[in-house]
Amino acid sequence: MQPCDQLTGKETQVATLVWQGLTNREIANNIGTTEQVVKNYLRSTFDKLGVWSRLELALYVASHGGAEWRAPLEWPQPA
């Protein structure tokens, strides 16, 4: 099992939005939650993937397909 297979749908969505360059506030607004919840998703994602920063997370996503990286069909498209 790959480390990214351990991520929840929301963790994957947040990671993809980080890769797209959104801030925590923008991610929170995009997925309809608070910045603190986004920070919690990021902390969990960092632990599961073994990365230490948003940059490393973005590079991980980019090296695993970028926009096509585990994107569930039910995600709403950004406005």
Backbone as a ProteinNet text record, in pm:
[ID]
protein_1_A
[PRIMARY]
MQPCDQLTGKETQVATLVWQGLTNREIANNIGTTEQVVKNYLRSTFDKLGVWSRLELALYVASHGGAEWRAPLEWPQPA
[TERTIARY]
84.5	0	89.3	57.7	129.4	85	173.2	132	7.8	-3.4	-118.7	-249.3	-241.8	-362.1	-421.6	-346.6	-393.3	-469.9	-467	-532.9	-683.8	-756.2	-900.3	-928.3	-1051.2	-1089.1	-1061.9	-1093.8	-1071.4	-923	-841.1	-697.2	-640.9	-689.5	-645.7	-688.4	-811.1	-861.9	-779.4	-751.3	-672	-531.5	-470.9	-336.6	-336	-437.9	-446.8	-463.1	-541.9	-560.3	-432.4	-354.3	-222.5	-135.1	-135.8	-58.3	-99.2	-227.7	-276.9	-239.5	-181.9	-133.5	-229.1	-336	-431.5	-378.5	-416.5	-383.4	-480.5	-449.5	-540.9	-679.5	-682.9	-811.7	-889.2	-821.7	-888.2	-935.9	-855	-895.3	-1019.2	-1018.1	-1132.4	-1259.4	-1250.5	-1367.3	-1411.1	-1315.4	-1343.5	-1417.9	-1377.5	-1438.9	-1544	-1566.9	-1673.8	-1642.9	-1523.4	-1484.9	-1401.6	-1337.4	-1255.9	-1108.3	-1029.8	-885.2	-824.3	-876.1	-821.9	-842.4	-956.8	-982.1	-885.1	-859	-762.1	-624.8	-584.6	-456.1	-450.1	-561.7	-566.5	-549.5	-616.9	-600.9	-455.7	-394.2	-255.5	-160.8	-177.9	-91.5	-101.7	-223.3	-244.4	-183.7	-201.7	-147.8	4.6	64.9	211	261.1	195.5	236.4	225.3	114.4	91.9	187.3	222.4	308.9	456.3	485.9	624.9	687.3	605.1	656	651.1	726.8	740.3	686.2	647.8	605.1	504.6	441.4	347.1	420.1	544.5	622.2	646.3	689	710.5	580.1	469.3	339.4	304.7	323.7	294.9	382.2	509.3	598.6	555.7	507.9	457.5	339.2	243.9	125.7	168.1	257.6	303	369.8	447.7	518.8	428.3	306.2	210	89.9	107.1	1.7	-64.9	-31.4	-88.6	-239.8	-302.7	-449	-522.5	-459.8	-524.4	-498.7	-426	-387.9	-507	-556.3	-663.6	-779.7	-823.3	-931.1	-1067.3	-1136.8	-1270.1	-1365	-1453.8	-1546.9	-1644	-1670	-1770.9	-1720.8	-1592.3	-1541.7	-1606.2	-1648.6	-1701.7	-1587.2	-1615.7	-1516.5	-1505.8	-1382.6	-1367.5	-1437.1	-1493.4	-1566.1	-1473.9
-117.7	0	124.4	216.5	344	435.2	524.3	617	698	739.4	820.8	742.4	608	525.9	530.7	579.5	589.8	719.2	812.3	941.3	928.7	1009.8	1018.5	1104.2	1106.9	1190.2	1337.6	1385.2	1526.7	1558.4	1467.5	1490.9	1499.6	1413.9	1416.7	1546.6	1589.3	1713.3	1832.1	1838	1947.7	1946.8	1828.8	1818.9	1870.7	1837.9	1883.8	2035.7	2091.4	2235.9	2307.5	2246.1	2301.3	2302.8	2194.2	2185.4	2296	2331.2	2436.5	2575.7	2584.9	2713	2788.1	2724.9	2792.8	2802.7	2909.3	2926.1	2843.4	2830.3	2757.6	2821.8	2954.5	3024.7	2994.6	2999.4	2971.9	2826.7	2735.3	2594.7	2578.1	2640.7	2632.6	2683	2796.1	2850.4	2757	2697.3	2608.5	2483.3	2424.9	2299.1	2318	2443.7	2472.3	2433.2	2467.3	2437.5	2551.7	2531	2635.5	2613	2718.8	2707.9	2605.3	2597.5	2501.2	2357.8	2330.1	2195.9	2167.1	2266.2	2249.4	2219.4	2290.5	2264.6	2122.1	2075.2	1936.9	1836.7	1861.3	1774.5	1773.6	1891.4	1900.7	1825.9	1841.9	1773	1621.7	1573.2	1429.8	1383.3	1462.4	1429.8	1427.5	1526.7	1530.9	1402.8	1362.8	1242	1117.9	1105.6	986.2	978	1092.9	1093.1	1108.7	1142.4	1161.4	1286.8	1392.1	1521.2	1618.8	1729.9	1824.1	1962.9	1989	2124.5	2121.4	2237.4	2251.6	2233	2281.3	2265.9	2118.2	2042.3	1899.4	1829.5	1870.8	1813.3	1844.6	1969	2008.2	1929.2	1910.2	1831.9	1685.6	1633.3	1495.2	1481.4	1572.7	1569.1	1583.3	1677.5	1699.8	1574.9	1506	1388.4	1266.1	1276.8	1166.4	1202.2	1295.5	1322.4	1457.2	1538.6	1672.6	1673.3	1737.4	1753.3	1620.4	1520.3	1389.1	1297.8	1347.7	1267.9	1236.4	1115.6	1065.5	1163.1	1226.6	1325.4	1256.8	1241.5	1180.7	1262.1	1194	1259	1351.9	1327.5	1407	1542.5	1572.7	1702.1	1814.5	1918.9	2034.3	2107.8	2160.7	2235.5	2377.4	2429.7	2567.8	2667.2	2770.1	2870.9	2967
0	0	0	-86.6	-95.5	19.4	66.5	173.6	137	11.2	-27.7	-21.3	-23.9	-13.4	126.4	223.4	361.2	387.9	292	310.8	295.3	372.2	353.9	229.8	187.4	73.6	98.8	218.9	252.4	257.2	312.5	316.6	175.2	89.3	-50.6	-117.1	-91.4	-149.2	-100.8	29.1	84.1	24	12.9	-45.9	-189.4	-264.6	-402.7	-409.3	-317.9	-314.7	-272.3	-183.4	-148.7	-273.4	-347.8	-472.4	-569.9	-570.2	-659.2	-608.8	-488.6	-437.1	-347	-303	-216.4	-74.3	-5.5	135.6	219.7	348.6	438	439.6	441.6	441.5	312.5	199.7	71.9	65.8	117.5	120.2	208.3	325.5	417	349.9	282.1	211.2	99.1	29.2	-83.5	-40.1	74	116.9	225.9	266.7	361.8	504.9	551.2	688.7	743.9	857.1	918.6	887.5	909.7	890	985.3	1107.5	1204	1156	1096.1	1043.1	928.9	844.1	735.4	793.5	898.5	963.2	1017.2	1072.9	1122.8	1008.8	896.4	779.4	733.1	729.8	684	777.9	907.2	1003.8	985.4	970.9	950.8	818.7	714.6	582.6	584.9	648.9	661.5	728.4	836.4	908.4	820.5	750.2	668	549.8	491.4	373.3	407.6	532.2	572.7	515.9	504	457.6	574.2	563.1	673.4	642.6	516.3	482	368.1	347.4	234.9	102.2	95.1	-27.6	-56.9	43.1	22	-16.9	43.7	9.3	-135.9	-177	-315.4	-413.1	-378.9	-464.5	-470.5	-358.3	-356.5	-451.8	-440.2	-527.5	-673.5	-701.9	-839.3	-896.4	-814	-863.3	-876.2	-825.9	-835.6	-923.1	-1014.9	-1111.2	-1103.7	-1005.3	-998.1	-991.9	-1085.5	-1086.2	-1095.3	-1152.2	-1166.4	-1047.2	-945.6	-830.1	-743.2	-750.5	-665.1	-649	-754.2	-745.3	-755	-641.6	-647.3	-734.1	-800.4	-892.1	-820.1	-691	-622.1	-574.8	-591.6	-547.6	-626.7	-558.3	-632.1	-703.2	-817.8	-893.7	-837.7	-822.6	-772.5	-863.1	-801.3	-878.7	-946.8
[MASK]
+++++++++++++++++++++++++++++++++++++++++++++++++++++++++++++++++++++++++++++++

